[in-house]
Amino acid sequence: MEGGDQEKWREEIRLRISQEAEGVRRSPPPCFRRFDAFGNPDHPSIFKRRHKTSDAAAVDATAAATSLSLPQLRSPSNPAAPPPPELGSSGAANRAPQAGCSAGGQLQATTDDVGTGRDIVVAAVGPYQHHRRTPPLITRANKCGIVMFLADRFGLDAADFLGWARNMDAQARCCYERDSFVLGPEEMAEMLLLDGCLLLFAVFLLSTNVCEGKRPAELARDKEHGKEFIYLSADISLHTKQTRLDLLMLDNQIPFFVLAELHQRLKGTLFHNINRSIQELALSCFDDIHPGGAQLASAANDQFPPKVHHLLHLFHWSRVPRGKHKVGVSSIVPKEPEPHLPCATELKESLTRLKKKATDKTSWCSLDISFQRDTLGMRAVMAIPPLCVHNYSDCVFRSLIAFEQNHLRCGLGATAYSICMARLLQSEADVKLLRKRGILMHTQKTDKEIVDFFRGLRDEYGDTCLPDDLLDLCKEVASHQQSRAARVVRRVGRQCFPRQTVTFFVIVGTIISIATLVNTIHSMYRYYHPFKGVNPS
C-alpha cells in the first residue's frame, strides 16, 4: 500500500470510529436511562417492571429452558412421547415464533408475569396495562360506565377533555420511559380519559377526607343514580386494600396532572363541599398502608412537591425524610456501605441503644434512621421509626425502591432504609431485640420471615447509587465501633459478663456482699459505741 493510500485508509478508519462513538459518548445506554435525571427536568418517572432474577430463580429458569429446548423422543422406556415436529410443517414448530411458544419465547412469557412482583388485581391503568392478557376486576366496560356516570350525573364534558388530552400528548409521553409502548395520539387521549376517570373515582371512594363527609353514602342513597353508583363502585368498595396496592405499582400509573385536571372540572359537582386539594385527597387514600407517615395530617398541610408525577410519587414523598438521601453526580460510582453497619446485637454490645423513634408532628417520617453519640463517645443512640410488616409490605417496598432506582431526583430514602434494616436484622436474635424495643410492632410475621423479607429486597438495589447521607451514617457507626472507649467497654463486657445469667449472679452477689459488709460495719460500730443506757455486753 502506497503512502497516500495508507494515509487515506487511516483517515477513513478514524472517521468511521469517530462517527460510531458519537452516539455512545453523548447518550447513556438503555439500562442507564435514569441517569438523564441529572440534567433533564422532564425526566420520565413511570417505568415498566424489570424482572429480577435471584440465584434460585435463575436455576429454575435454566432448567425450564433446558426442558423446553430438549423435546422428549419416543423410546422403549417412553413410548407415549410425541414425535418431534417436522421442519417446514404447519404444526407447532412453525407457530412457535408467532405465538411465543419457542423455548426462549415460552420462558419469556412465563417470566413476564411471574417473579416480577404483585400483579394488578382491581384497577389497571396506563399504557403498560393497555393490552393485558388477563383483565383485572375493573374492565374497559366498567371504565366506560364510570365515564358516562360522571358525564350524566356531574356534567363532565368527555369530548372537551379528549381534546385537552390530545393537546397534552407530548407532555404525557414525557412521563413514561422512552419507546416503551406503542399508542397513537388518539388512543393515548382515550386511555387518559378512561383511566383518569377511574383513578379519580377510586380517590373519591378511598379518600378518608371524602368518606368523613359522607359524600359516597349520599350518592348511594340517590333515587335516580344510586343503584348505578353502587354497581360501579362495588369492585373498589369490596377490595379496598387490593385497590390501594394497585395504585402504588410503578407500571400502573398515569401522569398526576391528568388527575388534577379532572378534579378541577368536577370540583364543584362530584367533590361538592369538599375543600381539599387533589394532593390531600389522593394522599389520604393510603392512610392505612404501611410504612405509614406518622402524622399525615400535618404532612398534608405542609407544602407538597412542586411537581407531583403520579400517585406512587406522592406516597413516596410522604414516607421518606425531607432533604435527605439525595443523589448527585458524585454518587454514580458504586459504594458499599454495608460492612460498616453491624447488626442490632453487635450494636447493643458496643453500648449503642436502639430506640423507637418518636412519631410527633416534627418527625412524622416513617423511613428515617438516625445515629447520635454522646459527648464522651462511650454510648450512642440509633433511633429507628416503628414498622409493622404485613403480607403486602414486600410489594410496597419494591415499588418504592423501583421508583427511586428509576427516578433519581426523588432521592433514595426507601433504599437507604432497606439497606440499613437488612444489615441490622441479620438473625432472629436481632429481630427479637427490635421487637423488645417496640420498633417492630404488631406484626404477624415470624422472626425468620422478617429477616428474609429485608434480605430479599437486595435484588432491587444491588447495584445502586448510594447517597452521601447513608455513607455518613455508616461512617459514624464505624467510628463509634472503632473508638477506644467503645472497644474497652466491649472488651470488659465480653470478659467479665459473657452471659446474662453470669451478669445477673455477679450483680446479686455484689449486692449481697455490700449489704453484708455494711451490716458488719454497723454491728462493730454499735458494739463500741452503744446507745446510752444500753450495756454492750
C-alpha positions in Angstrom: 0.0 0.0 0.0 1.4 3.3 -1.1 1.9 6.2 1.3 -1.1 8.2 0.0 -3.5 5.2 0.1 -2.3 4.3 3.6 -3.0 7.8 4.8 -6.4 7.8 3.2 -7.2 4.4 4.8 -6.2 5.5 8.3 -8.3 8.7 7.9 -11.4 6.6 6.8 -11.0 4.3 9.8 -10.6 7.2 12.2 -13.6 8.9 10.8 -15.8 5.8 11.0 -14.8 5.1 14.6 -15.5 8.7 15.5 -19.0 8.6 13.9 -19.9 5.3 15.6 -18.7 6.5 19.0 -20.5 9.8 18.9 -23.9 8.4 19.9 -22.5 6.3 22.7 -20.4 9.1 24.2 -23.2 11.6 24.4 -26.2 9.4 25.5 -26.5 6.8 28.3 -27.1 3.2 27.4 -30.7 2.0 27.7 -30.2 0.4 31.1 -28.9 3.7 32.5 -31.6 6.0 31.2 -32.4 7.0 34.7 -29.1 9.0 34.8 -30.8 11.5 32.5 -32.4 12.9 35.7 -29.2 14.9 36.5 -29.7 17.3 33.6 -33.2 16.7 32.4 -36.1 18.4 34.2 -38.6 16.4 32.2 -37.1 13.0 33.0 -39.6 10.2 32.9 -40.9 8.8 36.2 -43.1 5.8 35.1 -41.4 2.7 34.0 -42.1 -0.9 33.2 -41.4 -3.6 35.7 -38.0 -5.1 35.4 -37.7 -8.9 36.0 -35.4 -9.5 39.0 -33.8 -12.9 38.9 -32.3 -14.4 42.0 -29.9 -17.4 42.1 -32.7 -19.9 42.8 -34.9 -18.4 40.1 -32.1 -18.5 37.6 -31.5 -22.2 38.3 -35.3 -22.8 37.8 -35.3 -20.7 34.6 -32.3 -22.6 33.2 -33.9 -25.9 34.0 -37.1 -24.8 32.3 -35.3 -23.6 29.2 -33.4 -26.9 29.0 -36.6 -28.9 29.3 -38.2 -26.7 26.6 -35.3 -26.9 24.2 -34.9 -30.7 24.5 -38.1 -32.4 23.3 -38.9 -35.9 24.5 -38.3 -38.6 21.9 -40.0 -41.9 21.6 -38.1 -44.8 23.2 -38.8 -48.2 24.7 -38.9 -46.5 28.1 -41.1 -43.7 26.9 -43.4 -44.9 24.1 -46.0 -42.2 24.7 -43.7 -39.3 23.8 -45.0 -37.2 20.9 -43.0 -37.3 17.7 -40.7 -34.4 17.0 -42.2 -31.6 14.9 -41.1 -31.6 11.3 -39.3 -28.6 10.0 -41.4 -26.7 7.5 -44.6 -28.2 8.6 -47.7 -26.2 9.6 -47.5 -27.6 13.1 -46.4 -26.1 16.4 -42.9 -25.6 15.2 -43.9 -23.0 12.7 -46.4 -21.4 15.0 -43.9 -21.1 17.9 -42.3 -17.8 16.8 -45.7 -16.2 16.2 -47.4 -17.4 19.4 -44.3 -17.1 21.6 -44.1 -20.8 22.2 -40.5 -21.4 21.4 -38.0 -22.2 24.2 -36.9 -18.7 24.7 -40.3 -17.2 23.9 -42.2 -19.5 26.2 -39.7 -18.9 29.0 -40.1 -15.2 28.5 -43.8 -15.4 28.5 -43.8 -17.3 31.8 -41.4 -14.8 33.4 -43.2 -11.7 32.3 -45.9 -12.0 34.9 -44.3 -14.3 37.4 -41.5 -13.2 39.7 -41.7 -9.5 38.9 -43.8 -8.7 42.0 -47.5 -8.4 42.7 -49.9 -8.5 39.7 -52.7 -6.0 39.2 -55.9 -7.2 40.9 -58.6 -4.5 40.6 -57.6 -1.4 38.7 -55.2 -1.5 35.7 -54.3 1.9 34.3 -51.7 3.4 32.0 -50.2 2.3 28.6 -48.3 -0.6 30.1 -51.6 -2.2 31.1 -53.5 -1.3 27.9 -53.3 -4.7 26.3 -53.3 -7.1 29.2 -53.8 -10.7 28.6 -55.8 -11.2 31.8 -58.0 -8.2 32.6 -58.5 -7.2 36.3 -61.8 -6.9 38.0 -62.5 -3.4 36.5 -62.7 -4.0 32.8 -62.8 -1.5 30.0 -66.6 -1.6 30.0 -66.5 -0.6 33.7 -64.3 2.3 32.9 -66.7 3.4 30.2 -69.5 3.2 32.7 -67.7 5.4 35.1 -67.0 8.0 32.4 -70.7 8.1 31.4 -71.8 8.2 35.1 -69.5 11.3 35.6 -70.8 12.8 32.4 -74.5 12.3 33.0 -74.6 12.9 36.8 -71.8 15.5 37.3 -71.5 17.3 33.9 -68.1 16.0 32.8 -67.6 17.0 29.1 -65.8 13.9 27.8 -65.4 15.4 24.3 -63.7 18.5 25.6 -61.4 16.5 27.9 -60.4 14.3 24.9 -59.4 17.5 23.1 -57.4 18.6 26.1 -55.7 15.2 26.4 -54.9 15.2 22.7 -53.1 18.6 23.1 -51.2 17.3 26.1 -50.0 14.2 24.3 -46.3 15.2 24.2 -46.2 16.2 27.8 -47.9 12.9 28.8 -45.5 10.8 26.8 -42.5 12.5 28.5 -43.7 10.9 31.8 -43.0 7.4 30.5 -39.9 5.6 29.6 -38.8 6.3 26.1 -40.0 3.9 23.4 -41.7 1.6 26.0 -45.1 1.4 24.4 -46.9 2.0 21.1 -50.1 4.1 21.2 -51.3 6.7 18.7 -52.3 10.2 19.9 -56.0 9.4 19.7 -55.5 6.1 21.6 -53.4 7.9 24.2 -56.1 10.5 24.7 -58.8 7.9 25.1 -56.7 6.0 27.6 -56.1 9.1 29.7 -59.9 9.8 29.8 -60.8 6.2 30.8 -58.0 5.7 33.3 -58.1 9.2 34.7 -61.8 8.9 35.5 -61.2 5.5 37.1 -58.5 6.9 39.3 -60.5 10.0 40.3 -63.4 7.7 41.1 -61.2 5.5 43.2 -59.8 8.5 45.1 -63.4 9.6 45.7 -64.2 6.2 47.3 -61.0 5.6 49.2 -60.1 9.1 50.5 -60.7 9.5 54.2 -61.4 13.2 53.7 -64.3 12.3 51.4 -65.6 9.5 53.5 -65.7 11.7 56.6 -68.1 14.0 54.8 -70.5 11.1 54.0 -70.5 12.1 50.3 -70.3 8.5 48.9 -73.2 7.5 51.2 -75.3 10.4 49.8 -74.7 9.2 46.3 -75.6 5.6 47.2 -79.0 6.9 48.6 -79.7 8.9 45.5 -83.0 7.7 43.9 -82.1 8.3 40.3 -78.4 7.3 40.1 -77.9 5.5 43.5 -78.1 2.0 42.1 -75.7 2.8 39.2 -73.2 4.3 41.7 -73.4 1.2 43.8 -72.8 -1.1 40.8 -69.8 0.9 39.5 -68.2 1.3 43.0 -68.7 -2.3 44.0 -65.3 -3.7 42.8 -63.4 -0.9 44.6 -65.5 -0.9 47.7 -65.2 -4.6 48.2 -61.5 -4.7 47.5 -60.2 -1.5 49.1 -56.8 -2.9 50.2 -56.1 -4.5 46.8 -57.1 -1.3 45.0 -54.8 0.8 47.1 -51.9 -1.6 46.4 -52.7 -1.5 42.7 -52.4 2.3 42.7 -48.9 2.0 44.1 -47.4 -0.1 41.3 -44.8 1.7 39.3 -46.0 0.4 36.0 -49.6 1.1 36.8 -49.6 4.9 36.8 -50.8 7.9 34.7 -49.5 11.5 35.0 -50.8 13.3 38.0 -51.7 16.4 36.0 -54.5 14.3 34.3 -56.0 13.6 37.7 -55.6 17.3 38.7 -57.4 18.4 35.5 -60.3 16.0 36.1 -60.6 17.1 39.7 -60.7 20.8 38.6 -63.5 20.0 36.2 -65.5 18.1 38.8 -64.6 20.1 41.9 -68.0 21.8 42.2 -70.1 18.7 41.4 -68.6 15.4 42.4 -66.5 17.0 45.2 -69.1 19.5 46.3 -68.3 21.0 49.7 -65.0 19.1 49.9 -62.5 21.8 50.4 -59.3 19.7 49.9 -56.7 19.8 47.2 -56.3 16.8 44.9 -53.0 16.1 46.6 -54.6 15.9 50.0 -57.4 13.7 48.7 -55.1 11.3 46.9 -52.6 11.1 49.8 -55.4 10.3 52.3 -56.3 7.2 50.3 -53.2 5.5 51.7 -53.5 6.3 55.4 -53.6 2.7 56.5 -50.8 1.4 54.2 -47.5 0.7 55.9 -45.0 2.2 56.1 -47.2 4.9 57.2 -46.4 8.6 57.7 -46.6 9.2 61.4 -48.6 12.4 61.1 -50.1 12.5 57.6 -52.5 15.2 58.6 -49.7 17.6 59.4 -47.8 16.5 56.4 -50.7 17.2 54.1 -51.0 20.8 55.3 -47.3 21.3 54.5 -46.2 22.3 51.1 -46.4 19.5 48.5 -43.7 18.9 45.9 -43.7 21.5 43.2 -44.5 18.8 40.7 -46.3 15.5 41.6 -45.6 12.9 39.0 -48.1 10.3 40.0 -49.7 8.6 43.0 -46.7 6.5 43.8 -44.5 9.6 43.8 -47.0 11.3 46.2 -47.0 8.2 48.5 -43.1 8.1 48.4 -42.8 11.8 49.2 -45.0 11.3 52.3 -42.9 8.4 53.7 -39.2 9.5 53.1 -37.3 12.1 55.0 -37.2 15.6 53.5 -34.0 16.9 52.1 -32.0 13.6 52.8 -30.6 10.8 50.7 -30.3 12.9 47.6 -28.2 11.6 44.7 -25.7 13.7 42.8 -23.2 13.1 40.0 -20.6 12.0 42.6 -22.8 9.2 43.7 -22.8 7.4 40.4 -19.7 5.4 41.4 -21.0 2.4 43.3 -20.0 2.3 47.0 -20.7 -0.5 49.5 -21.5 0.8 53.0 -22.8 -2.4 54.5 -19.6 -3.8 56.1 -19.5 -0.6 58.3 -23.0 -1.2 59.7 -23.2 -4.0 62.3 -26.2 -6.0 63.3 -28.5 -5.0 66.1 -27.0 -7.4 68.7 -23.5 -6.1 67.9 -24.6 -2.5 68.3 -26.1 -3.4 71.7 -22.7 -4.9 72.8 -21.0 -1.7 71.9 -23.3 0.3 74.2 -25.5 1.6 71.3 -29.1 1.8 72.4 -31.7 1.0 69.8 -34.5 3.4 70.3 -38.0 3.7 68.9 -38.2 7.0 67.1 -40.8 9.4 68.2 -43.7 10.0 65.9 -44.7 13.5 66.8 -45.6 16.3 64.4 -42.0 17.3 63.9 -40.7 13.9 63.0 -43.6 12.3 61.0 -41.5 10.5 58.5 -41.5 6.7 58.8 -38.3 5.8 56.9 -35.7 7.9 58.6 -32.9 6.2 60.7 -30.6 8.5 62.7 -27.5 7.9 64.8 -26.1 10.1 67.6 -23.1 9.7 70.0 -22.9 11.2 73.5 -20.3 13.8 74.5 -17.9 11.2 76.0 -18.1 8.9 73.0 -18.9 5.8 75.1 -22.5 5.5 74.3 -24.7 6.1 71.2 -28.3 6.0 70.3 -29.7 4.7 67.0 -33.3 6.0 66.5 -35.4 3.8 64.2 -39.1 4.6 63.3 -41.6 1.8 64.2 -42.6 -0.5 61.4 -45.4 -3.1 61.0 -44.6 -5.7 58.4 -47.7 -7.0 56.6 -48.1 -9.6 53.8 -48.2 -6.7 51.3 -45.1 -5.0 52.6 -42.8 -6.7 50.1 -44.9 -5.2 47.2 -44.9 -1.7 48.7 -41.2 -1.6 49.4 -40.3 -3.0 46.0 -42.5 -0.3 44.3 -40.8 2.5 46.4 -37.3 1.2 45.7 -38.1 0.7 42.0 -39.3 4.2 41.7 -36.2 5.5 43.4 -33.9 3.5 41.2 -35.6 4.8 38.0 -36.1 8.4 39.1 -33.1 9.7 41.0 -34.5 13.2 41.6 -36.8 11.9 44.3 -33.8 10.6 46.4 -33.1 7.2 47.8 -34.9 7.3 51.2 -36.6 3.9 50.9 -33.4 2.3 49.5 -31.3 3.7 52.3 -33.8 2.5 54.9 -33.9 -1.0 53.4 -30.1 -1.3 53.3 -29.9 -0.3 57.0 -32.6 -2.7 58.1 -31.1 -5.6 56.1 -27.8 -5.0 57.9 -29.4 -4.6 61.3 -31.5 -7.7 61.0 -29.0 -10.5 60.3 -30.5 -13.1 62.6 -33.6 -13.9 64.6 -31.9 -12.6 67.7 -31.7 -9.1 66.0 -35.4 -9.2 65.3 -36.2 -10.2 68.9 -34.2 -7.2 70.1 -36.1 -4.8 67.8 -39.4 -6.3 68.9 -38.4 -5.8 72.5 -37.6 -2.1 71.8 -41.0 -1.6 70.1 -39.6 -0.9 66.7 -41.1 -4.0 65.0 -44.7 -3.9 66.3 -47.9 -5.8 65.8 -46.6 -8.0 63.0 -47.8 -11.5 62.3 -44.5 -12.4 60.6 -42.1 -14.7 62.3 -38.6 -13.6 63.1 -37.1 -15.6 60.3 -39.7 -14.2 57.8 -38.7 -10.6 58.7 -35.0 -11.4 58.2 -35.8 -12.9 54.8 -38.1 -10.0 53.9 -35.4 -7.4 54.2 -32.7 -9.7 52.8 -34.9 -10.4 49.7 -35.2 -6.7 48.9 -31.5 -6.6 48.0 -32.2 -7.7 44.4 -34.0 -4.3 43.9 -31.0 -2.2 45.0 -28.0 -4.5 44.4 -26.2 -2.1 42.0 -27.4 1.3 43.1 -26.1 4.8 43.6 -25.7 5.4 47.3 -26.4 8.8 48.8 -23.9 10.6 51.0 -26.3 10.6 54.0 -26.2 6.8 54.1 -22.5 6.7 53.8 -22.1 9.3 56.6 -24.4 7.2 58.8 -22.3 4.2 58.2 -19.1 6.1 58.9 -20.5 7.4 62.2 -21.4 3.9 63.3 -18.0 2.6 62.3 -16.2 5.4 64.1 -18.2 4.6 67.3 -17.4 0.9 66.9 -13.7 1.5 66.5 -13.3 4.2 69.2 -11.1 3.4 72.2 -13.8 3.9 74.7 -16.2 1.6 73.0 -13.6 -1.1 72.5 -12.7 -1.0 76.2 -16.3 -1.3 77.3 -16.9 -4.1 74.8 -13.8 -6.0 75.9 -14.7 -5.7 79.6 -18.3 -6.8 78.9 -17.2 -9.8 77.0 -14.6 -10.9 79.5 -16.4 -10.2 82.8 -20.0 -10.6 81.7 -20.1 -13.1 78.8 -23.7 -14.2 79.5 -26.8 -12.6 81.0 -27.1 -15.3 83.7 -23.5 -14.7 84.8 -24.1 -11.0 84.9 -27.2 -11.5 87.0 -25.5 -13.6 89.6 -22.5 -11.3 89.7 -24.8 -8.3 90.4 -26.8 -10.2 93.0 -23.6 -11.5 94.7 -22.2 -7.9 94.7 -25.3 -6.6 96.3 -25.3 -9.3 99.0 -21.6 -8.7 99.7 -22.1 -5.0 100.0 -25.1 -5.5 102.3 -23.2 -8.0 104.5 -20.2 -5.6 104.7 -22.5 -2.7 105.7 -24.2 -4.8 108.3 -20.9 -5.9 109.8 -19.5 -2.4 110.0 -22.8 -1.2 111.6 -22.6 -4.0 114.2 -19.0 -3.3 115.1 -19.7 0.4 115.4 -22.6 -0.2 117.8 -20.6 -2.6 119.8 -18.0 0.1 120.6 -20.4 3.0 120.5 -23.6 1.7 122.1 -26.7 3.8 122.7 -27.0 5.4 126.1 -28.3 3.2 128.8 -27.5 0.0 126.9 -24.9 -2.5 128.1 -22.7 -3.5 125.2 -22.4 -7.0 126.7 
